[in-house]
Amino acid sequence: MSSSYVPFLLLLILCGQAHGRFISDTQSASQDLISDGVHHHRSHIPRSYLTLNPFSVDAESTCDQTYGFLPCTTTVLGNLFLILVYGYLMFLAATYLSNGSEMLLEILGPGIIGGLFLPILGALPDAMLILVSGLSGTTETAQSQVSVGMGLLAGSTVMLLTVIWGSCVLVGKCDIENSIAIDNKDTKGLSLTGSGVSTDIWTSYAARIMAISVIPFLIVQLPQLLNSTSGRHLAVLISLIVSVVLLVSYCLYQVFQPWIQRRKIAYAKHKHVISGILQHLKNQALGKLLKDDGEPDLDIIEKLFNTIDQDGDRHLSYSELSALIVGIRFDEIELNKNDAVDKVMKDFDTSRDSKISVEEFKVGVSKWLNKAKRAGNANSDPGHRSMKFLSDFHSRTKQEHALLGAGDQSDEVVEGAENPKWTSLKAGLMLLVGTLIAAAFADPLVDAVDNFSDATSIPTFFISFIALPLATNSSESVSAIIFSSRKKIRTASLTFSELYGAVTMNNILCLSVFLALVYIRGLSWDFSAEVLVILIVCVVMGILGSLRTNYPLWTCSIAFLLYPFSLALVYVLDYVLGWS
């Protein structure tokens, strides 16, 4: 931690031991009285004294100091100040955890670290606040303060999927042409349909996973929907088990997702090789690769074989295939030429003698043509429209290649750490400091929110819903908005994937902590309105993210409107209709 924060923390600690004096008109023998120096000591004039307030004297309105020394107050402004201070410290903890995680990821890469360890660290500040909100004091106190945890859980989810999501669309917008945003081209201004962002297909998968992660909320809410009181404790246990299973499953998916992504990208590149070669052969054959009955024209295919067979030995060697691949333009999509030759050889060389005979070539090309016909929706008269179905297959393959982000793998240059040992040590220290700050100041922040609620009569849910996510998610939010401002498909994909991932961790990790508190401490589950808000926002934005890979500017208006709608809905359900 920077040394500039040390005096700040010392001031907080010293403030906890400050005491004041109050004016009293009643003299007591047990108190030390000091004259105010103005009034005379006359019997017929009320006496005003400044009375010392010893450490042992309890005031009528008291508060409990967290850890016995951190300051507390019962005033509105005092608690507001403490919320700001402790909130900033939680923001500092989230920043340390985020920066340390990124440094560790650069050294160790994805896999177990990136997929298992870092997502949990990212949700740690929220989880800490939820944990301490249900551990404090008696069961009655915990029941009162646990609404802070629910407010944070709902507020984080809603803020990320509404305000931050919409801001990323607004900041990262580019011109949309042919249903895809063009990198770094922003000439259409605030056009609701002609400007927006595009993402890859992996972002859609992340949105679907996020939508699935709301299942535990549905389970725990079933007794309320069925007006049953006997099954509520059991529903909490079942929901806890399901959320833990989903957490483990999600972490495993994150661990293996890079491998799955590489496999899918490799398959997409394979299809692009097929598409490019078929287009090349079609041009060489003047468009006639199929007979009138739709079957491959083997005579034409054999003639094409002869044009490729440079030495006339009736076999295609590796070098002859390489010459064919080099002469094909794959629409500016980077392909490893040797890898492309290997793919063709693997598909055609059934005899495994490292060369392709005439028959193997005819069988291989026929198989490719039939695959293209199925993918290109060739009609019953393909002989006259062979160019169309091959063009359709080529367009779809190119689009799939783009959706997978296969062409952007080198977009963000990742440099290795100059001093891995020092970087690892620095990352570890940042993670340790961030964790300690989050653990130390989560409880005081919850107490300050609870005291502020008592002083203002504002429900703790609304305070934690609006204020606490600004502390625990502000670093992540600012980072997402800055990253999306680069106006590229790849950066937009990473930004929205991280937002969906953060909400997913809220829905499974933070909810698991919350449900465990409710179950172990025997608290009552009375958050129907809050759960409904989370469900509506997650389902609406999950469907929007699952069904689209491009987001015109009008979609951000949906996100922005969901935030005030969520607040209004909770207020109406809880304080007008009396759900709670």
Disulfide bonds with the S-S distance in Angstrom:
Cys63-Cys72 2.12
